[in-house]
Amino acid sequence: MEQQKDNEVIVQLKQALSHLEQAIRLTIQSLKENQESKNNLGYVWEEFLGTFFGKIKTIGKENKINLLNLVSFERLKKFQ
């Protein structure tokens, strides 16, 4: 049962990553075509990231689990 839940998490994160990659590509395409959309798209990305990290914090607090503690930010640097 645990393995099934782990696999479900993996599937959901892969789908989320796919959607994020598409949003990144669309954002870049839009900025290349129209630099004036920079402020609006910047706001949209700020709102998204703020909401995302806010949900990690809020839902984590509700369940007394800090998901960000699961992530090694040192290892994340390797992906840059």
Sequence and secondary structure as in RCSB ss.txt:
>XXXX:A:sequence
MEQQKDNEVIVQLKQALSHLEQAIRLTIQSLKENQESKNNLGYVWEEFLGTFFGKIKTIGKENKINLLNLVSFER
LKKFQ
>XXXX:A:secstr
 HHHHHHHHHHHHHHHHHHHHHHHHHHHHHHHH GGGHHHHHHHHHHHHHHHHHHHHHHHHHHT  GGGGS HHH
HGGG 
